[in-house]
Amino acid sequence: MIARIAVILACQLAGEVVARSFGLPVPGPVLGMAVMLGVL
């Protein structure tokens, strides 16, 4: 269960990094959830 929560947080972190790096108007956690959806 802890590993699954860690995966969710890692996807949110990745989305936040992408959003801030490229200056996107989309919030980082939204991008992270899109990444997680793509992984699924």
HELIX and SHEET records of a PDB file:
HELIX    1   1 ILE A    2  PHE A   22  1                                  21    
HELIX    2   2 GLY A   28  VAL A   39  1                                  12    
END                                                                             
